[in-house]
């Protein structure tokens, strides 16, 4: 007997996907932990967001209402949805997401406060860096620097040559 190992979150997500499918298709019947476990195992390697997987179910039944959905359908459609969303996101967000991916997998080293793979940013402020997007005119949501003052290192308290990324892009702390 093969044991299926799925995390509680993967099981919950698979249950939500099957539940959404059952709303479209009466052939799913009663909830079944075995089916949820098998679906969780099939879907896990693809790391789909639950919203993408649920949208994949809806897309499947829009296009093929007579055919019962299978994990492969969720994977294929969920990946298409994810690709479509990433292609429509702004270049700045895509680059930031790529940098976060590279950092997560050890492919880039970065200054955690700046959010960019730059080293040696402590030192006298470089005026041109603070003029990007009029960063000097805004307070910094990352380090708390006031307008018209340089960002500071949260570790050493020393001034930074360039502003923190969120100050430079004009994004608030909640974005």
Residue frames relative to the residue before (quaternion, step in Angstrom):
aa qw qx qy qz dx dy dz
X 1.0000 0.0000 0.0000 0.0000 0.00 0.00 0.00
X 0.3144 -0.7494 0.5577 0.1686 3.56 -0.83 1.00
X 0.2642 -0.7525 0.5845 0.1495 3.54 -0.92 0.95
X 0.2625 -0.7537 0.5858 0.1409 3.52 -0.86 1.01
X 0.1533 -0.7914 0.5878 0.0686 3.55 -0.72 1.07
X 0.1334 0.7664 -0.6127 0.1392 3.53 -0.59 1.22
X 0.4802 -0.6518 0.5005 0.3067 3.55 -1.06 0.73
X 0.6477 -0.5063 0.3793 0.4247 3.60 -1.18 0.34
X 0.6466 0.5127 -0.3290 0.4591 3.60 1.00 -0.73
X 0.6438 0.5119 -0.3247 0.4669 3.59 0.98 -0.80
X 0.6420 0.5098 -0.3191 0.4755 3.59 1.04 -0.78
X 0.6511 0.5099 -0.3171 0.4643 3.59 0.95 -0.86
X 0.6541 0.5059 -0.3125 0.4675 3.58 0.96 -0.85
X 0.6505 0.5018 -0.3168 0.4740 3.59 0.93 -0.88
X 0.6329 0.5300 -0.3265 0.4603 3.58 1.02 -0.78
X 0.6491 0.5064 -0.3124 0.4740 3.58 1.00 -0.81
X 0.6437 0.5166 -0.3174 0.4669 3.59 1.00 -0.80
X 0.6692 0.4776 -0.2943 0.4874 3.57 0.92 -0.92
X 0.6316 0.5365 -0.3282 0.4533 3.59 1.01 -0.78
X 0.6368 0.4991 -0.3217 0.4918 3.58 0.99 -0.82
X 0.6457 0.5252 -0.3191 0.4534 3.58 0.95 -0.86
X 0.6530 0.5246 -0.3105 0.4493 3.59 0.97 -0.85
X 0.5917 0.5615 -0.3716 0.4433 3.59 1.13 -0.50
X 0.7087 0.4246 -0.2432 0.5083 3.57 1.15 -0.65
X 0.8149 0.2181 -0.0281 0.5363 3.57 1.04 -0.83
X 0.3480 -0.7750 0.4977 0.1747 3.60 -0.47 1.23
X 0.5533 0.6384 -0.3956 0.3603 3.61 1.15 -0.32
X 0.5466 0.6329 -0.4026 0.3723 3.62 1.20 -0.26
X 0.2636 -0.8078 0.4987 0.1709 3.61 1.05 -0.54
X 0.7974 -0.2931 0.2369 0.4713 3.54 -1.25 -0.58
X 0.6175 -0.5367 0.4119 0.4012 3.61 -1.20 0.50
X 0.0658 -0.8026 0.5920 -0.0332 3.54 -1.01 0.89
X 0.3940 -0.7425 0.4919 0.2269 3.60 -0.55 1.17
X 0.6091 0.5570 -0.3562 0.4380 3.61 1.07 -0.62
X 0.6613 0.4869 -0.3025 0.4838 3.57 0.94 -0.89
X 0.6474 0.5162 -0.3232 0.4583 3.59 0.93 -0.88
X 0.6526 0.5154 -0.3163 0.4566 3.60 0.96 -0.83
X 0.6667 0.4941 -0.3033 0.4684 3.58 0.93 -0.89
X 0.6479 0.5021 -0.3179 0.4765 3.59 0.97 -0.83
X 0.6369 0.5315 -0.3333 0.4481 3.60 0.93 -0.86
X 0.6621 0.5009 -0.3059 0.4661 3.57 0.94 -0.87
X 0.6682 0.5010 -0.3051 0.4577 3.61 0.96 -0.82
X 0.7294 0.4491 -0.2401 0.4568 3.59 0.96 -0.86
X 0.5357 0.6984 -0.3842 0.2787 3.60 1.08 -0.74
X 0.6879 0.5024 -0.3306 0.4063 3.67 0.72 -0.85
X 0.6894 0.5125 -0.2775 0.4301 3.59 1.16 -0.48
X 0.2684 -0.8185 0.4807 0.1639 3.61 1.29 -0.06
X 0.1886 0.7917 -0.5549 0.1721 3.58 0.85 0.92
X 0.4740 -0.6059 0.5482 0.3283 3.54 -1.14 0.66
X 0.5677 -0.6104 0.4191 0.3598 3.59 -0.99 0.75
X 0.6281 0.5335 -0.3483 0.4467 3.61 1.00 -0.72
X 0.6435 0.5086 -0.3260 0.4700 3.61 1.02 -0.74
X 0.6555 0.5101 -0.3128 0.4608 3.59 0.98 -0.83
X 0.6626 0.4917 -0.3073 0.4741 3.59 0.95 -0.83
X 0.6400 0.5026 -0.3195 0.4855 3.59 1.03 -0.73
X 0.6008 0.5563 -0.3533 0.4524 3.59 1.13 -0.62
X 0.6165 0.5352 -0.3441 0.4638 3.59 1.03 -0.77
X 0.6656 0.4973 -0.3026 0.4670 3.57 0.86 -0.95
X 0.6541 0.5132 -0.3142 0.4583 3.60 0.92 -0.88
X 0.6323 0.5376 -0.3362 0.4451 3.59 0.98 -0.83
X 0.7405 0.4216 -0.2472 0.4613 3.58 0.76 -1.01
X 0.5477 0.5579 -0.4085 0.4711 3.60 1.22 -0.20
X 0.7507 0.4144 -0.2063 0.4714 3.55 0.91 -0.98
X 0.8226 0.0954 0.0005 0.5605 3.60 0.94 -0.88
X 0.0399 -0.8625 0.5038 0.0269 3.63 0.58 1.08
X 0.6659 0.5204 -0.3125 0.4337 3.60 1.11 -0.50
X 0.6994 0.4498 -0.2666 0.4874 3.61 1.20 -0.40
X 0.4474 -0.6934 0.5017 0.2593 3.57 -0.82 1.04
X 0.4513 -0.7001 0.4875 0.2617 3.57 -0.90 0.94
X 0.1506 -0.7628 0.6243 0.0751 3.54 -1.19 0.68
X 0.6935 -0.4717 0.3209 0.4400 3.63 -1.19 0.34
X 0.6242 0.5503 -0.3487 0.4312 3.61 0.97 -0.76
X 0.6265 0.5269 -0.3380 0.4644 3.60 1.08 -0.70
X 0.6466 0.5118 -0.3166 0.4687 3.59 0.96 -0.88
X 0.6497 0.5198 -0.3148 0.4567 3.57 0.94 -0.89
X 0.6904 0.4860 -0.2874 0.4523 3.60 0.78 -1.03
X 0.7212 0.4331 -0.2566 0.4759 3.57 0.76 -1.01
X 0.6282 0.5389 -0.3342 0.4509 3.60 1.01 -0.74
X 0.6544 0.4956 -0.3076 0.4812 3.57 1.00 -0.79
X 0.6293 0.5230 -0.3352 0.4669 3.60 1.02 -0.77
X 0.6432 0.5158 -0.3147 0.4703 3.58 1.00 -0.83
X 0.6586 0.5095 -0.3044 0.4627 3.58 0.96 -0.91
X 0.6556 0.5042 -0.3092 0.4694 3.61 0.94 -0.86
X 0.6430 0.5255 -0.3194 0.4565 3.57 0.93 -0.89
X 0.6668 0.4964 -0.3041 0.4653 3.59 0.91 -0.90
X 0.6816 0.4889 -0.3041 0.4516 3.61 0.88 -0.87
X 0.6472 0.5168 -0.3297 0.4531 3.59 1.07 -0.63
X 0.7076 0.4447 -0.2661 0.4803 3.57 1.16 -0.49
X 0.5416 0.6199 -0.4246 0.3769 3.61 1.17 -0.14
X 0.6128 -0.5629 0.3958 0.3886 3.60 -1.13 0.57
X 0.6254 -0.5699 0.3858 0.3678 3.58 -1.10 0.72
X 0.6305 0.5430 -0.3385 0.4394 3.60 0.98 -0.81
X 0.6735 0.4822 -0.2954 0.4761 3.60 0.93 -0.87
X 0.6342 0.5289 -0.3242 0.4615 3.57 1.02 -0.81
X 0.6653 0.4960 -0.3040 0.4679 3.59 0.96 -0.87
X 0.6423 0.5095 -0.3239 0.4723 3.58 1.00 -0.78
X 0.6408 0.5135 -0.3183 0.4738 3.60 0.99 -0.82
X 0.6467 0.5113 -0.3185 0.4678 3.59 0.99 -0.80
X 0.6386 0.5141 -0.3239 0.4722 3.57 0.99 -0.81
X 0.6446 0.5112 -0.3237 0.4673 3.60 0.95 -0.83
X 0.6264 0.5252 -0.3259 0.4750 3.58 1.04 -0.76
X 0.6659 0.5060 -0.3005 0.4585 3.58 0.89 -0.96
X 0.6481 0.5121 -0.3148 0.4675 3.57 0.99 -0.81
X 0.6428 0.5409 -0.3133 0.4427 3.56 0.94 -0.94
X 0.7706 0.3459 -0.1700 0.5076 3.56 1.00 -0.83
X 0.5603 -0.6611 0.3634 0.3419 3.58 1.25 0.40
X 0.4621 0.7024 -0.4340 0.3236 3.57 1.17 0.46
X 0.7739 0.1699 -0.1078 0.6005 3.59 1.26 -0.24
X 0.2188 -0.7317 0.6235 0.1671 3.53 -1.17 0.54
X 0.0375 -0.8303 0.5546 -0.0412 3.52 -0.89 0.91
X 0.4995 -0.5632 0.5490 0.3632 3.46 -1.36 0.22
X 0.4211 -0.7516 0.4360 0.2603 3.62 -0.48 1.11
X 0.6663 0.5065 -0.3034 0.4555 3.59 1.08 -0.61
X 0.6866 0.4472 -0.2704 0.5054 3.57 1.02 -0.80
X 0.3139 -0.7732 0.4961 0.2399 3.56 1.04 -0.74
X 0.6611 0.4524 -0.3054 0.5148 3.57 1.24 0.34
X 0.5236 -0.6341 0.4526 0.3449 3.61 -1.12 0.49
X 0.3582 0.7018 -0.5134 0.3400 3.54 0.53 1.25
X 0.1514 -0.7778 0.6032 0.0911 3.56 -0.98 0.81
X 0.7916 0.3380 -0.2324 0.4530 3.54 -1.28 0.35
X 0.3354 0.7702 -0.4906 0.2315 3.60 0.93 0.78
X 0.5344 0.5886 -0.4355 0.4223 3.61 1.19 -0.01
X 0.5087 0.6270 -0.4818 0.3404 3.54 -1.00 0.85
X 0.7541 -0.3657 0.2569 0.4813 3.57 -1.26 -0.08
X 0.5306 -0.6554 0.4302 0.3223 3.62 -0.87 0.92
X 0.3091 -0.7079 0.6074 0.1855 3.55 -1.12 0.79
X 0.4347 -0.7445 0.4300 0.2681 3.62 -0.33 1.20
X 0.6490 0.5378 -0.3298 0.4251 3.60 0.89 -0.84
X 0.6280 0.5371 -0.3419 0.4476 3.59 1.04 -0.69
X 0.6963 0.4644 -0.2716 0.4751 3.57 1.01 -0.78
X 0.6048 0.5542 -0.3583 0.4457 3.60 1.25 -0.23
X 0.4911 0.6525 -0.4393 0.3743 3.61 1.22 -0.32
X 0.8480 -0.0426 -0.0304 0.5274 3.56 -0.74 1.14
X 0.5386 -0.6497 0.3811 0.3776 3.58 1.20 0.59
X 0.1231 0.8386 -0.5192 0.1098 3.57 1.06 0.78
X 0.6256 0.5674 -0.3448 0.4095 3.59 1.00 -0.77
X 0.6565 0.5264 -0.3119 0.4412 3.61 1.15 -0.52
X 0.7016 0.4201 -0.2567 0.5151 3.61 1.27 -0.19
X 0.4932 -0.5894 0.5359 0.3497 3.52 -1.28 0.38
X 0.4500 -0.6955 0.4923 0.2673 3.58 -1.19 0.45
X 0.3419 -0.7574 0.5178 0.2033 3.61 -0.68 1.04
X 0.6386 0.5390 -0.3311 0.4383 3.60 1.21 -0.33
X 0.8298 0.1913 -0.0821 0.5177 3.59 0.64 -1.09
X 0.5125 -0.6818 0.3970 0.3391 3.59 1.27 -0.17
X 0.3622 0.7375 -0.5011 0.2717 3.61 1.20 0.21
X 0.4546 -0.6814 0.5122 0.2581 3.56 -1.08 0.80
X 0.6386 -0.4873 0.3967 0.4443 3.62 -1.20 0.31
X 0.8272 0.2235 -0.2094 0.4711 3.54 -1.20 0.75
X 0.6660 0.4124 -0.3278 0.5280 3.63 1.22 0.32
X 0.5484 -0.6371 0.4200 0.3421 3.60 -1.07 0.62
X 0.5580 -0.5550 0.4896 0.3754 3.53 -1.27 0.40
X 0.2197 -0.7717 0.5835 0.1253 3.55 -1.19 0.49
X 0.5514 -0.5909 0.4737 0.3498 3.53 -1.22 0.55
X 0.4091 -0.7107 0.5124 0.2548 3.58 -0.83 0.93
X 0.6523 0.5099 -0.3150 0.4639 3.59 1.20 -0.37
X 0.8182 0.2437 -0.1089 0.5092 3.60 0.71 -1.07
X 0.4177 -0.7120 0.4659 0.3184 3.61 1.18 -0.45
X 0.5268 0.6387 -0.4191 0.3727 3.60 1.23 -0.03
X 0.6000 -0.5790 0.4052 0.3750 3.60 -1.18 0.53
X 0.3625 -0.7230 0.5527 0.2010 3.55 -1.25 0.56
X 0.5427 -0.6231 0.4600 0.3250 3.58 -1.10 0.75
X 0.7948 0.1333 -0.0531 0.5897 3.58 1.08 -0.71
X 0.5728 -0.6102 0.4128 0.3593 3.59 -1.13 0.51
X 0.6130 -0.5147 0.4434 0.4034 3.53 -1.31 0.35
X 0.6612 -0.5596 0.3345 0.3712 3.57 -1.12 0.71
X 0.6871 0.4765 -0.3116 0.4514 3.62 0.80 -0.89
X 0.6170 0.5181 -0.3570 0.4728 3.60 1.08 -0.55
X 0.6717 0.5067 -0.2946 0.4531 3.55 0.98 -0.88
X 0.7334 0.4051 -0.2443 0.4882 3.60 1.00 -0.77
X 0.4668 -0.6994 0.4326 0.3253 3.59 1.24 -0.23
X 0.4695 0.6756 -0.4512 0.3459 3.60 1.23 0.29
X 0.4414 -0.6830 0.5208 0.2597 3.53 -1.06 0.83
X 0.6913 -0.4858 0.3469 0.4071 3.57 -1.30 0.26
X 0.7056 0.4621 -0.2690 0.4650 3.61 1.08 -0.64
X 0.5904 0.5739 -0.3783 0.4230 3.64 1.22 0.09
